[in-house]
Amino acid sequence: MKKLFGILAVAGLLIFTGCFDTVQESTIKDDGSGVFVSTTDMGKLLGMLKMFMGDKEEMKDLEKMVKDTTIYLKNLKDSLKNLTDAEKKLMDKGTLKILMNMPDEKFSLNFSFPFTQPADLNTINSILKKTRQDVMSDQLKKLKPGELGTDTKDKDDENPLLGGLDSEGKSNEVDDYYNYKYEKGKISKKLNKEMHAKIADDKSLTTMKEMSQMGVSSTMKTIINLPKPAKKAEGKGVKLSNDRKKITIEGTLDDFFEDASYFEYEIEY
């Protein structure tokens, strides 16, 4: 039991320090409505569990686990804290697809939010910041049903899922270091320089950097599908499609630590 908790401590650290691959895709229509999809790939987490556990007895239940389900976020909103009325309204139409296939080492969360105007993307980003870690934590606890509950009575067995959290129970993510702005015909992402100046004091980001140096890095990809060709698409990491309707920004944690401005962009269409 304690050995399993030790391995899940590593898994929990991956989750709460943001060491996973993400793809965020926004598709905007002519009338300003659209859909935002955020996919978090944590397949490396299952690979680490297999590598560390090997043929241990505790792996027998896990190694056969296969899960593919869709959750309507409106059923979760009342159990989540600090949501505004605007955030709850957008969650009414949102969905979460969970795919876990231990034999194939696949583990992903796919959030999907329809929106009516580009400004809603600010609210969606806020929802993800407030809920993603909680949802991932909840799913990780279910890797070993009946043994990884939160009501552990043994004080010596601390919950490994809390590793990497700050004093308020959350860890910072890379996205927290940027300010987003969504308007009709304009989209931008700018580095919060004041916050970035204090990055050395951020324990979770320090852990992310250490893990990246150990080879446990992550990729971060943003895709923006526009309703018309872009008039302006600026940014160090910006790649524009031939028809100027698709913007892609892709990089790694190493890119962030070397030059955080790499992920900035300014788009007009």
C-alpha positions as CSV (number, residue, x, y, z in Angstrom):
1,M,0.0,0.0,0.0
2,K,2.7,2.5,1.0
3,K,4.7,1.6,-2.2
4,L,1.7,2.4,-4.3
5,F,1.3,5.7,-2.5
6,G,5.0,6.5,-3.3
7,I,4.5,5.9,-7.0
8,L,1.3,8.0,-7.0
9,A,3.2,10.8,-5.3
10,V,5.3,11.0,-8.5
11,A,2.1,11.0,-10.6
12,G,0.5,13.7,-8.4
13,L,3.7,15.8,-8.8
14,L,3.3,15.6,-12.6
15,I,-0.3,16.8,-12.4
16,F,0.2,19.7,-10.0
17,T,3.4,21.0,-11.6
18,G,1.8,20.9,-15.0
19,C,4.1,18.4,-16.5
20,F,1.8,17.1,-19.3
21,D,1.2,17.9,-22.9
22,T,-1.6,20.3,-23.7
23,V,-3.4,21.4,-26.9
24,Q,-5.8,24.4,-26.8
25,E,-7.9,25.0,-29.9
26,S,-10.3,27.9,-30.5
27,T,-12.5,28.0,-33.5
28,I,-14.3,31.3,-34.2
29,K,-17.2,31.7,-36.6
30,D,-18.3,34.8,-38.6
31,D,-20.8,35.8,-35.9
32,G,-18.2,35.6,-33.1
33,S,-19.5,32.3,-31.7
34,G,-17.4,29.2,-31.7
35,V,-16.0,26.3,-29.6
36,F,-13.0,26.0,-27.4
37,V,-11.3,22.6,-26.8
38,S,-8.6,21.9,-24.3
39,T,-6.9,18.5,-24.4
40,T,-4.5,17.4,-21.6
41,D,-2.4,14.3,-22.4
42,M,-1.1,12.6,-19.4
43,G,-0.1,9.3,-21.0
44,K,3.5,9.7,-19.7
45,L,2.0,9.4,-16.2
46,L,0.8,5.9,-16.9
47,G,4.1,5.1,-18.4
48,M,5.9,6.2,-15.3
49,L,3.5,4.1,-13.1
50,K,4.3,1.0,-15.2
51,M,8.1,1.7,-15.2
52,F,8.3,2.1,-11.4
53,M,5.8,-0.6,-10.4
54,G,6.9,-3.3,-12.8
55,D,5.3,-6.6,-11.8
56,K,4.2,-5.5,-8.4
57,E,1.0,-6.9,-7.0
58,E,-0.5,-3.4,-6.8
59,M,-0.4,-3.1,-10.6
60,K,-2.7,-6.0,-11.4
61,D,-5.9,-3.9,-11.2
62,L,-4.4,-0.9,-12.9
63,E,-2.8,-2.6,-15.9
64,K,-6.2,-3.7,-17.3
65,M,-8.0,-0.4,-16.6
66,V,-9.8,1.0,-19.6
67,K,-12.2,4.0,-19.3
68,D,-13.9,6.2,-22.0
69,T,-16.6,8.4,-20.7
70,T,-18.1,11.9,-21.2
71,I,-19.2,14.1,-18.3
72,Y,-21.5,17.1,-18.6
73,L,-19.9,19.9,-16.6
74,K,-23.2,21.3,-15.5
75,N,-23.3,18.2,-13.1
76,L,-20.0,19.3,-11.5
77,K,-20.4,23.0,-11.1
78,D,-22.2,22.9,-7.8
79,S,-19.3,20.9,-6.2
80,L,-16.6,23.3,-7.4
81,K,-15.6,26.3,-5.4
82,N,-15.3,30.0,-6.3
83,L,-17.1,29.9,-9.6
84,T,-18.8,33.1,-10.8
85,D,-22.3,33.1,-12.3
86,A,-20.8,33.7,-15.7
87,E,-18.5,30.7,-15.3
88,K,-21.4,28.5,-14.2
89,K,-23.4,29.6,-17.2
90,L,-20.7,28.5,-19.6
91,M,-20.2,25.3,-17.8
92,D,-23.9,24.4,-18.5
93,K,-22.9,23.7,-22.1
94,G,-19.4,22.3,-21.5
95,T,-18.3,18.6,-21.6
96,L,-15.4,16.7,-20.3
97,K,-14.3,13.5,-22.1
98,I,-12.0,11.2,-20.1
99,L,-10.0,8.5,-21.8
100,M,-7.9,6.1,-19.8
101,N,-6.3,3.0,-21.4
102,M,-3.7,1.5,-19.2
103,P,-2.6,-1.2,-21.7
104,D,-1.9,1.4,-24.3
105,E,-0.6,4.0,-21.8
106,K,-3.3,6.6,-22.8
107,F,-4.7,9.0,-20.3
108,S,-6.3,12.3,-21.5
109,L,-8.9,14.9,-20.5
110,N,-10.7,16.8,-23.2
111,F,-12.7,19.9,-22.1
112,S,-15.1,21.4,-24.7
113,F,-16.9,24.7,-24.3
114,P,-19.2,26.3,-26.9
115,F,-19.2,30.1,-26.7
116,T,-21.3,32.9,-28.2
117,Q,-18.7,35.7,-28.3
118,P,-14.8,35.9,-28.3
119,A,-14.9,37.6,-24.8
120,D,-16.3,34.3,-23.4
121,L,-12.8,32.8,-23.9
122,N,-11.6,34.9,-21.0
123,T,-14.3,33.2,-18.8
124,I,-13.4,29.7,-20.2
125,N,-9.7,30.2,-19.3
126,S,-10.8,31.2,-15.8
127,I,-12.9,28.0,-15.5
128,L,-10.0,25.8,-16.5
129,K,-7.6,27.4,-14.0
130,K,-10.1,26.8,-11.2
131,T,-11.3,23.3,-12.1
132,R,-8.7,21.4,-14.2
133,Q,-6.4,20.5,-11.3
134,D,-9.4,19.4,-9.1
135,V,-10.7,17.2,-11.9
136,M,-7.4,15.6,-12.6
137,S,-6.8,15.0,-9.0
138,D,-10.2,13.3,-8.7
139,Q,-9.5,11.0,-11.6
140,L,-6.0,10.1,-10.3
141,K,-7.6,9.1,-6.9
142,K,-9.8,6.7,-8.8
143,L,-6.9,4.8,-10.2
144,K,-7.1,2.5,-7.2
145,P,-10.8,2.5,-6.1
146,G,-11.3,1.9,-2.5
147,E,-7.7,2.6,-1.5
148,L,-7.1,6.1,-2.6
149,G,-10.0,7.9,-1.0
150,T,-9.5,11.2,0.9
151,D,-10.7,9.9,4.2
152,T,-7.5,8.1,5.1
153,K,-7.3,7.7,8.8
154,D,-3.6,6.8,9.0
155,K,-1.8,10.1,9.6
156,D,1.5,8.5,8.4
157,D,0.0,8.0,5.0
158,E,-0.3,11.5,3.7
159,N,-2.2,12.0,0.5
160,P,0.5,12.1,-2.3
161,L,-1.9,14.0,-4.5
162,L,-1.2,17.1,-2.5
163,G,2.5,17.2,-3.5
164,G,3.4,20.4,-5.3
165,L,0.6,22.5,-4.0
166,D,1.0,26.0,-2.5
167,S,-0.4,27.1,0.8
168,E,-3.8,27.8,-0.8
169,G,-4.1,24.3,-2.3
170,K,-3.2,25.2,-5.9
171,S,-0.1,25.3,-8.0
172,N,0.7,27.8,-10.7
173,E,0.7,26.9,-14.3
174,V,2.5,28.4,-17.3
175,D,-0.7,30.1,-18.5
176,D,-1.0,32.0,-15.2
177,Y,2.0,34.1,-16.3
178,Y,0.1,35.6,-19.3
179,N,-2.7,38.0,-19.8
180,Y,-5.2,37.2,-22.5
181,K,-7.5,39.6,-24.3
182,Y,-10.3,38.6,-26.6
183,E,-12.2,41.2,-28.6
184,K,-14.2,41.3,-31.8
185,G,-11.5,41.0,-34.5
186,K,-8.6,41.0,-32.0
187,I,-6.9,38.4,-29.9
188,S,-3.7,38.7,-27.8
189,K,-1.6,37.0,-25.2
190,K,1.0,39.0,-23.4
191,L,3.5,38.1,-20.7
192,N,2.7,39.5,-17.3
193,K,6.1,41.0,-16.7
194,E,5.5,41.9,-13.1
195,M,4.5,38.4,-12.2
196,H,7.3,36.9,-14.3
197,A,9.9,39.0,-12.4
198,K,9.1,36.9,-9.3
199,I,9.1,33.5,-11.0
200,A,12.1,32.4,-8.9
201,D,9.8,32.5,-5.8
202,D,7.3,30.1,-7.5
203,K,7.9,26.7,-6.0
204,S,5.7,24.9,-8.5
205,L,7.5,26.5,-11.5
206,T,10.8,25.7,-9.9
207,T,9.8,22.1,-9.7
208,M,8.7,22.2,-13.3
209,K,12.1,23.5,-14.4
210,E,13.9,20.8,-12.4
211,M,11.7,18.0,-13.9
212,S,12.3,19.5,-17.4
213,Q,16.0,19.3,-16.9
214,M,15.5,15.6,-15.9
215,G,13.8,15.0,-19.2
216,V,10.2,15.2,-18.0
217,S,9.2,18.1,-20.1
218,S,5.9,19.1,-21.8
219,T,4.7,20.5,-25.1
220,M,2.2,23.4,-25.2
221,K,0.2,24.0,-28.4
222,T,-2.3,26.7,-29.2
223,I,-4.4,26.6,-32.4
224,I,-6.7,29.5,-33.4
225,N,-9.0,29.0,-36.4
226,L,-10.3,32.3,-37.7
227,P,-13.5,33.0,-39.7
228,K,-11.4,35.1,-42.2
229,P,-7.8,35.7,-43.1
230,A,-5.6,37.3,-40.5
231,K,-4.7,41.0,-41.2
232,K,-2.0,40.7,-38.5
233,A,-0.4,37.7,-36.8
234,E,2.7,38.6,-34.8
235,G,4.7,36.6,-32.2
236,K,8.0,34.8,-32.0
237,G,6.3,31.3,-32.0
238,V,3.5,32.2,-34.4
239,K,3.0,30.1,-37.5
240,L,0.4,31.1,-40.1
241,S,-1.3,28.8,-42.6
242,N,-1.2,29.6,-46.3
243,D,-4.8,30.9,-46.2
244,R,-4.0,33.0,-43.1
245,K,-7.0,31.5,-41.3
246,K,-5.1,29.2,-38.9
247,I,-2.6,30.3,-36.3
248,T,-0.4,27.8,-34.5
249,I,1.9,28.4,-31.6
250,E,3.8,25.4,-30.3
251,G,6.6,25.1,-27.8
252,T,8.0,23.3,-24.8
253,L,8.6,24.1,-21.1
254,D,12.2,24.7,-22.1
255,D,11.1,27.4,-24.5
256,F,9.1,29.0,-21.7
257,F,12.0,29.0,-19.2
258,E,14.5,30.3,-21.9
259,D,12.3,33.0,-23.3
260,A,8.7,33.4,-21.9
261,S,7.9,35.9,-24.6
262,Y,8.1,33.1,-27.2
263,F,4.4,32.3,-26.5
264,E,3.1,35.8,-26.8
265,Y,0.9,36.7,-29.8
266,E,-1.2,39.5,-31.3
267,I,-3.7,38.7,-33.9
268,E,-6.2,40.9,-35.9
269,Y,-8.7,39.6,-38.5
